[in-house]
Amino acid sequence: MEVHHHSHKPKNWKEYITEFIMLFAAVTLGFLAENLREHQIMNHRVEQNKVAILKDLEVDSVQISKVIAIEDSCINTFNRLNYVLYLAKTGQINDKQLVDSIKGLNMVAYSTTLYMNNSSFKNMQSSGLYTYIEEGELKHALATYYEVSFKSIEAANEFFDQVGTVFNNYLPIGLGKLIRESQSFSKDYVTNDKDGFQNFILSLDKTKNILKSDEFIYEVQKYYNYLFIYRASLLKAKKRNETLIKLLRSEGH
């Protein structure tokens, strides 16, 4: 029996090139599609983080306003204290009038320090999403607020707390009253009552000597100055907070 062999015509170079181009195009398109998909996913995650950051900023905004209001109240109290001490030092009021004036003041170095929430921004950084934000005003504002203002407020908080502690230890009347207002002490003792405690401390010769001393005037003025320094940090943070909120809202968040 005769066997017939079918011969295959060899491909020419054009066919090889065509197959290569088609294979290359398929691989390239697949790669581009995967990159596009990944880019869309990352953009979506960036937008989600921006929404979270905006919420943090809005909470910060409320807290900053509250703390500034407390600082303003403290400044008003220390304005009055400065004036009372001036009147006493210049002989325009006597010792009894000085003590009576002090009774009417909430003379405590008590000020709420600001806590700024940076958790959403830190999450954006640690996940690498921050690099997907285009260079521009928003990225600069984020860095300024969370890297500059945040650290500045943290440092100011620590320093301001230390300054307040020094003042409260120098003249413990205000802090003592605050403790008695916030705690439920036994009513069996006069000094457990805030007014009873204040009257007792103010009756002491040491207290009267402190109130009339040049050193006390200096301590009051030092704390008074620090109030304005801390307030300046708050106002700067408030301005940067408002800028960031405006930028994020302009993007539709």
Short mmCIF file of the C-alpha atoms (twelve columns), coordinates in Angstrom:
data_MODEL
# 
_entry.id   MODEL 
# 
loop_
_atom_site.group_PDB 
_atom_site.id 
_atom_site.type_symbol 
_atom_site.label_atom_id 
_atom_site.label_alt_id 
_atom_site.label_comp_id 
_atom_site.label_asym_id 
_atom_site.label_seq_id 
_atom_site.Cartn_x 
_atom_site.Cartn_y 
_atom_site.Cartn_z 
_atom_site.pdbx_PDB_model_num 
ATOM 1   C CA . MET A 1   0.000   0.000   0.000   1 
ATOM 2   C CA . GLU A 2   1.321   3.391   -0.887  1 
ATOM 3   C CA . VAL A 3   1.518   5.861   1.977   1 
ATOM 4   C CA . HIS A 4   0.984   9.515   1.203   1 
ATOM 5   C CA . HIS A 5   2.738   12.071  3.408   1 
ATOM 6   C CA . HIS A 6   1.116   15.529  3.739   1 
ATOM 7   C CA . SER A 7   3.706   18.230  3.609   1 
ATOM 8   C CA . HIS A 8   3.210   21.476  5.628   1 
ATOM 9   C CA . LYS A 9   4.119   24.674  3.998   1 
ATOM 10  C CA . PRO A 10  6.603   26.532  6.212   1 
ATOM 11  C CA . LYS A 11  5.517   29.931  7.575   1 
ATOM 12  C CA . ASN A 12  7.140   32.944  6.099   1 
ATOM 13  C CA . TRP A 13  8.654   35.683  8.218   1 
ATOM 14  C CA . LYS A 14  5.628   37.937  7.874   1 
ATOM 15  C CA . GLU A 15  3.406   35.421  9.635   1 
ATOM 16  C CA . TYR A 16  5.849   35.149  12.521  1 
ATOM 17  C CA . ILE A 17  5.922   38.907  12.894  1 
ATOM 18  C CA . THR A 18  2.117   39.077  12.824  1 
ATOM 19  C CA . GLU A 19  1.812   36.408  15.531  1 
ATOM 20  C CA . PHE A 20  4.423   38.167  17.639  1 
ATOM 21  C CA . ILE A 21  2.633   41.505  17.340  1 
ATOM 22  C CA . MET A 22  -0.706  39.932  18.280  1 
ATOM 23  C CA . LEU A 23  0.839   38.165  21.291  1 
ATOM 24  C CA . PHE A 24  2.645   41.315  22.375  1 
ATOM 25  C CA . ALA A 25  -0.524  43.370  22.014  1 
ATOM 26  C CA . ALA A 26  -2.517  40.873  24.089  1 
ATOM 27  C CA . VAL A 27  0.072   40.875  26.896  1 
ATOM 28  C CA . THR A 28  0.387   44.674  26.815  1 
ATOM 29  C CA . LEU A 29  -3.374  45.218  26.894  1 
ATOM 30  C CA . GLY A 30  -3.685  42.799  29.790  1 
ATOM 31  C CA . PHE A 31  -0.936  44.621  31.655  1 
ATOM 32  C CA . LEU A 32  -2.522  48.027  30.974  1 
ATOM 33  C CA . ALA A 33  -5.945  46.770  32.040  1 
ATOM 34  C CA . GLU A 34  -4.509  45.455  35.311  1 
ATOM 35  C CA . ASN A 35  -2.683  48.732  35.921  1 
ATOM 36  C CA . LEU A 36  -5.857  50.693  35.209  1 
ATOM 37  C CA . ARG A 37  -7.842  48.497  37.575  1 
ATOM 38  C CA . GLU A 38  -5.215  48.886  40.303  1 
ATOM 39  C CA . HIS A 39  -5.112  52.654  39.738  1 
ATOM 40  C CA . GLN A 40  -8.904  52.880  40.024  1 
ATOM 41  C CA . ILE A 41  -8.848  50.861  43.251  1 
ATOM 42  C CA . MET A 42  -6.116  53.067  44.738  1 
ATOM 43  C CA . ASN A 43  -7.923  56.240  43.696  1 
ATOM 44  C CA . HIS A 44  -11.077 54.964  45.362  1 
ATOM 45  C CA . ARG A 45  -9.158  54.241  48.566  1 
ATOM 46  C CA . VAL A 46  -7.560  57.707  48.433  1 
ATOM 47  C CA . GLU A 47  -11.003 59.302  48.122  1 
ATOM 48  C CA . GLN A 48  -12.260 57.239  51.065  1 
ATOM 49  C CA . ASN A 49  -9.320  58.440  53.158  1 
ATOM 50  C CA . LYS A 50  -9.975  62.023  52.161  1 
ATOM 51  C CA . VAL A 51  -13.543 61.683  53.431  1 
ATOM 52  C CA . ALA A 52  -12.214 60.289  56.735  1 
ATOM 53  C CA . ILE A 53  -9.671  63.120  57.009  1 
ATOM 54  C CA . LEU A 54  -12.395 65.699  56.370  1 
ATOM 55  C CA . LYS A 55  -14.443 64.243  59.233  1 
ATOM 56  C CA . ASP A 56  -11.397 64.425  61.514  1 
ATOM 57  C CA . LEU A 57  -10.821 68.036  60.488  1 
ATOM 58  C CA . GLU A 58  -14.423 68.981  61.197  1 
ATOM 59  C CA . VAL A 59  -14.113 67.521  64.701  1 
ATOM 60  C CA . ASP A 60  -10.795 69.361  65.127  1 
ATOM 61  C CA . SER A 61  -12.477 72.600  64.061  1 
ATOM 62  C CA . VAL A 62  -15.076 72.326  66.817  1 
ATOM 63  C CA . GLN A 63  -12.423 71.459  69.420  1 
ATOM 64  C CA . ILE A 64  -10.119 74.304  68.364  1 
ATOM 65  C CA . SER A 65  -12.970 76.817  68.711  1 
ATOM 66  C CA . LYS A 66  -13.840 75.462  72.174  1 
ATOM 67  C CA . VAL A 67  -10.248 75.653  73.402  1 
ATOM 68  C CA . ILE A 68  -9.825  79.195  72.036  1 
ATOM 69  C CA . ALA A 69  -12.992 80.228  73.906  1 
ATOM 70  C CA . ILE A 70  -11.555 78.756  77.134  1 
ATOM 71  C CA . GLU A 71  -8.256  80.571  76.550  1 
ATOM 72  C CA . ASP A 72  -10.132 83.845  76.034  1 
ATOM 73  C CA . SER A 73  -11.979 83.300  79.314  1 
ATOM 74  C CA . CYS A 74  -8.658  82.649  81.106  1 
ATOM 75  C CA . ILE A 75  -7.136  85.766  79.564  1 
ATOM 76  C CA . ASN A 76  -10.099 87.813  80.808  1 
ATOM 77  C CA . THR A 77  -9.647  86.419  84.326  1 
ATOM 78  C CA . PHE A 78  -5.943  87.192  84.362  1 
ATOM 79  C CA . ASN A 79  -6.610  90.679  82.961  1 
ATOM 80  C CA . ARG A 80  -8.752  91.364  86.013  1 
ATOM 81  C CA . LEU A 81  -6.175  89.777  88.326  1 
ATOM 82  C CA . ASN A 82  -3.407  91.930  86.873  1 
ATOM 83  C CA . TYR A 83  -5.493  95.034  87.476  1 
ATOM 84  C CA . VAL A 84  -6.358  94.039  91.077  1 
ATOM 85  C CA . LEU A 85  -2.679  93.453  91.820  1 
ATOM 86  C CA . TYR A 86  -1.841  96.815  90.267  1 
ATOM 87  C CA . LEU A 87  -4.425  98.556  92.468  1 
ATOM 88  C CA . ALA A 88  -3.037  96.845  95.579  1 
ATOM 89  C CA . LYS A 89  0.575   97.607  94.690  1 
ATOM 90  C CA . THR A 90  -0.168  101.284 94.045  1 
ATOM 91  C CA . GLY A 91  -2.110  101.614 97.303  1 
ATOM 92  C CA . GLN A 92  -5.492  102.197 95.658  1 
ATOM 93  C CA . ILE A 93  -7.066  99.265  97.552  1 
ATOM 94  C CA . ASN A 94  -6.264  97.868  101.004 1 
ATOM 95  C CA . ASP A 95  -5.468  94.273  102.010 1 
ATOM 96  C CA . LYS A 96  -9.103  93.404  102.727 1 
ATOM 97  C CA . GLN A 97  -10.206 94.727  99.351  1 
ATOM 98  C CA . LEU A 98  -7.433  92.749  97.680  1 
ATOM 99  C CA . VAL A 99  -8.572  89.501  99.324  1 
ATOM 100 C CA . ASP A 100 -12.234 90.220  98.525  1 
ATOM 101 C CA . SER A 101 -11.322 90.873  94.880  1 
ATOM 102 C CA . ILE A 102 -9.368  87.617  94.676  1 
ATOM 103 C CA . LYS A 103 -12.421 85.722  95.957  1 
ATOM 104 C CA . GLY A 104 -14.380 86.834  92.926  1 
ATOM 105 C CA . LEU A 105 -11.828 85.434  90.467  1 
ATOM 106 C CA . ASN A 106 -11.489 81.886  89.210  1 
ATOM 107 C CA . MET A 107 -7.773  82.124  89.762  1 
ATOM 108 C CA . VAL A 108 -6.567  78.806  88.436  1 
ATOM 109 C CA . ALA A 109 -4.122  77.984  85.668  1 
ATOM 110 C CA . TYR A 110 -6.679  75.666  84.158  1 
ATOM 111 C CA . SER A 111 -6.900  75.504  80.419  1 
ATOM 112 C CA . THR A 112 -8.040  72.711  78.141  1 
ATOM 113 C CA . THR A 113 -5.245  71.766  75.783  1 
ATOM 114 C CA . LEU A 114 -6.048  70.774  72.227  1 
ATOM 115 C CA . TYR A 115 -6.015  67.208  70.909  1 
ATOM 116 C CA . MET A 116 -5.871  66.949  67.119  1 
ATOM 117 C CA . ASN A 117 -6.827  63.610  65.564  1 
ATOM 118 C CA . ASN A 118 -4.308  62.529  62.927  1 
ATOM 119 C CA . SER A 119 -5.306  58.832  62.703  1 
ATOM 120 C CA . SER A 120 -6.800  59.020  59.183  1 
ATOM 121 C CA . PHE A 121 -3.800  60.920  57.858  1 
ATOM 122 C CA . LYS A 122 -1.400  58.421  59.442  1 
ATOM 123 C CA . ASN A 123 -3.383  55.599  57.875  1 
ATOM 124 C CA . MET A 124 -3.030  57.284  54.488  1 
ATOM 125 C CA . GLN A 125 0.719   57.578  54.978  1 
ATOM 126 C CA . SER A 126 1.305   54.047  56.245  1 
ATOM 127 C CA . SER A 127 -0.739  52.489  53.429  1 
ATOM 128 C CA . GLY A 128 1.177   54.421  50.771  1 
ATOM 129 C CA . LEU A 129 -1.954  56.266  49.621  1 
ATOM 130 C CA . TYR A 130 -0.425  59.665  50.357  1 
ATOM 131 C CA . THR A 131 1.912   59.236  47.364  1 
ATOM 132 C CA . TYR A 132 -1.133  58.998  45.071  1 
ATOM 133 C CA . ILE A 133 -2.178  62.558  45.885  1 
ATOM 134 C CA . GLU A 134 -0.984  64.908  43.168  1 
ATOM 135 C CA . GLU A 135 1.584   67.519  44.082  1 
ATOM 136 C CA . GLY A 136 -0.241  70.758  44.715  1 
ATOM 137 C CA . GLU A 137 -2.097  72.883  47.244  1 
ATOM 138 C CA . LEU A 138 -3.954  70.003  48.915  1 
ATOM 139 C CA . LYS A 139 -0.866  67.861  49.463  1 
ATOM 140 C CA . HIS A 140 1.048   70.850  50.817  1 
ATOM 141 C CA . ALA A 141 -1.839  71.794  53.128  1 
ATOM 142 C CA . LEU A 142 -2.071  68.229  54.474  1 
ATOM 143 C CA . ALA A 143 1.656   68.141  55.221  1 
ATOM 144 C CA . THR A 144 1.595   71.579  56.860  1 
ATOM 145 C CA . TYR A 145 -1.379  70.786  59.078  1 
ATOM 146 C CA . TYR A 146 -0.413  67.289  60.192  1 
ATOM 147 C CA . GLU A 147 3.376   67.558  60.187  1 
ATOM 148 C CA . VAL A 148 3.820   71.165  61.345  1 
ATOM 149 C CA . SER A 149 0.707   72.303  63.232  1 
ATOM 150 C CA . PHE A 150 0.108   68.903  64.866  1 
ATOM 151 C CA . LYS A 151 3.643   68.667  66.251  1 
ATOM 152 C CA . SER A 152 3.627   72.339  67.241  1 
ATOM 153 C CA . ILE A 153 0.402   71.903  69.227  1 
ATOM 154 C CA . GLU A 154 1.730   68.723  70.881  1 
ATOM 155 C CA . ALA A 155 4.852   70.575  72.038  1 
ATOM 156 C CA . ALA A 156 2.819   73.602  73.157  1 
ATOM 157 C CA . ASN A 157 0.420   71.354  75.110  1 
ATOM 158 C CA . GLU A 158 3.235   69.748  77.061  1 
ATOM 159 C CA . PHE A 159 4.929   73.061  77.822  1 
ATOM 160 C CA . PHE A 160 1.672   74.815  78.720  1 
ATOM 161 C CA . ASP A 161 0.675   72.018  81.098  1 
ATOM 162 C CA . GLN A 162 4.029   72.351  82.862  1 
ATOM 163 C CA . VAL A 163 3.647   76.122  83.187  1 
ATOM 164 C CA . GLY A 164 0.143   75.693  84.602  1 
ATOM 165 C CA . THR A 165 1.373   73.172  87.161  1 
ATOM 166 C CA . VAL A 166 4.062   75.594  88.371  1 
ATOM 167 C CA . PHE A 167 1.535   78.396  88.825  1 
ATOM 168 C CA . ASN A 168 -1.051  76.195  90.558  1 
ATOM 169 C CA . ASN A 169 1.596   74.937  92.977  1 
ATOM 170 C CA . TYR A 170 2.677   78.509  93.737  1 
ATOM 171 C CA . LEU A 171 -0.853  79.534  94.776  1 
ATOM 172 C CA . PRO A 172 -3.091  76.453  95.134  1 
ATOM 173 C CA . ILE A 173 -6.404  78.259  95.731  1 
ATOM 174 C CA . GLY A 174 -7.846  77.988  92.231  1 
ATOM 175 C CA . LEU A 175 -6.948  74.332  91.709  1 
ATOM 176 C CA . GLY A 176 -8.158  73.475  95.206  1 
ATOM 177 C CA . LYS A 177 -11.558 75.043  94.442  1 
ATOM 178 C CA . LEU A 178 -11.750 73.213  91.121  1 
ATOM 179 C CA . ILE A 179 -11.058 69.864  92.777  1 
ATOM 180 C CA . ARG A 180 -13.761 70.479  95.365  1 
ATOM 181 C CA . GLU A 181 -16.257 71.451  92.679  1 
ATOM 182 C CA . SER A 182 -15.650 68.287  90.673  1 
ATOM 183 C CA . GLN A 183 -15.399 65.789  93.553  1 
ATOM 184 C CA . SER A 184 -17.983 64.642  96.086  1 
ATOM 185 C CA . PHE A 185 -16.220 65.243  99.377  1 
ATOM 186 C CA . SER A 186 -17.761 64.783  102.808 1 
ATOM 187 C CA . LYS A 187 -19.757 67.831  103.906 1 
ATOM 188 C CA . ASP A 188 -18.663 67.262  107.506 1 
ATOM 189 C CA . TYR A 189 -15.607 69.445  106.964 1 
ATOM 190 C CA . VAL A 190 -15.687 73.139  106.126 1 
ATOM 191 C CA . THR A 191 -12.517 72.886  104.059 1 
ATOM 192 C CA . ASN A 192 -14.146 70.298  101.770 1 
ATOM 193 C CA . ASP A 193 -16.421 73.061  100.519 1 
ATOM 194 C CA . LYS A 194 -14.841 75.183  97.778  1 
ATOM 195 C CA . ASP A 195 -15.744 78.488  99.432  1 
ATOM 196 C CA . GLY A 196 -14.759 77.246  102.897 1 
ATOM 197 C CA . PHE A 197 -11.411 76.102  101.520 1 
ATOM 198 C CA . GLN A 198 -10.836 79.408  99.728  1 
ATOM 199 C CA . ASN A 199 -11.690 81.502  102.788 1 
ATOM 200 C CA . PHE A 200 -9.352  79.433  104.938 1 
ATOM 201 C CA . ILE A 201 -6.391  79.668  102.530 1 
ATOM 202 C CA . LEU A 202 -6.933  83.412  102.026 1 
ATOM 203 C CA . SER A 203 -6.946  83.949  105.798 1 
ATOM 204 C CA . LEU A 204 -3.368  82.692  106.090 1 
ATOM 205 C CA . ASP A 205 -0.587  85.254  106.473 1 
ATOM 206 C CA . LYS A 206 1.493   83.357  103.910 1 
ATOM 207 C CA . THR A 207 -1.254  83.747  101.319 1 
ATOM 208 C CA . LYS A 208 -1.628  87.467  102.029 1 
ATOM 209 C CA . ASN A 209 2.145   87.942  101.758 1 
ATOM 210 C CA . ILE A 210 2.205   86.040  98.441  1 
ATOM 211 C CA . LEU A 211 -0.610  88.151  96.985  1 
ATOM 212 C CA . LYS A 212 1.219   91.383  97.861  1 
ATOM 213 C CA . SER A 213 4.647   90.212  96.692  1 
ATOM 214 C CA . ASP A 214 6.494   91.293  93.562  1 
ATOM 215 C CA . GLU A 215 7.273   87.637  92.905  1 
ATOM 216 C CA . PHE A 216 3.577   86.792  92.616  1 
ATOM 217 C CA . ILE A 217 3.042   89.637  90.156  1 
ATOM 218 C CA . TYR A 218 5.840   88.145  88.063  1 
ATOM 219 C CA . GLU A 219 4.352   84.635  88.248  1 
ATOM 220 C CA . VAL A 220 0.962   85.945  87.153  1 
ATOM 221 C CA . GLN A 221 2.489   87.865  84.273  1 
ATOM 222 C CA . LYS A 222 4.534   84.856  83.122  1 
ATOM 223 C CA . TYR A 223 1.451   82.655  82.939  1 
ATOM 224 C CA . TYR A 224 -0.510  85.495  81.315  1 
ATOM 225 C CA . ASN A 225 2.131   85.752  78.586  1 
ATOM 226 C CA . TYR A 226 2.075   81.985  77.985  1 
ATOM 227 C CA . LEU A 227 -1.698  82.165  77.491  1 
ATOM 228 C CA . PHE A 228 -1.162  84.422  74.484  1 
ATOM 229 C CA . ILE A 229 1.654   82.267  73.127  1 
ATOM 230 C CA . TYR A 230 -0.547  79.172  73.289  1 
ATOM 231 C CA . ARG A 231 -3.477  81.085  71.820  1 
ATOM 232 C CA . ALA A 232 -1.299  82.109  68.858  1 
ATOM 233 C CA . SER A 233 -0.566  78.414  68.176  1 
ATOM 234 C CA . LEU A 234 -4.294  77.673  68.305  1 
ATOM 235 C CA . LEU A 235 -5.137  80.466  65.864  1 
ATOM 236 C CA . LYS A 236 -2.503  79.218  63.423  1 
ATOM 237 C CA . ALA A 237 -3.894  75.680  63.651  1 
ATOM 238 C CA . LYS A 238 -7.424  77.052  63.172  1 
ATOM 239 C CA . LYS A 239 -6.422  78.873  59.983  1 
ATOM 240 C CA . ARG A 240 -4.726  75.786  58.516  1 
ATOM 241 C CA . ASN A 241 -7.692  73.648  59.542  1 
ATOM 242 C CA . GLU A 242 -10.085 75.960  57.703  1 
ATOM 243 C CA . THR A 243 -7.879  75.926  54.595  1 
ATOM 244 C CA . LEU A 244 -7.815  72.113  54.494  1 
ATOM 245 C CA . ILE A 245 -11.563 71.789  55.016  1 
ATOM 246 C CA . LYS A 246 -12.188 74.243  52.190  1 
ATOM 247 C CA . LEU A 247 -9.856  72.358  49.821  1 
ATOM 248 C CA . LEU A 248 -11.409 68.949  50.556  1 
ATOM 249 C CA . ARG A 249 -14.952 70.253  50.254  1 
ATOM 250 C CA . SER A 250 -14.100 71.870  46.927  1 
ATOM 251 C CA . GLU A 251 -13.326 68.354  45.637  1 
ATOM 252 C CA . GLY A 252 -16.860 67.303  46.496  1 
ATOM 253 C CA . HIS A 253 -16.173 65.426  49.746  1 
# 
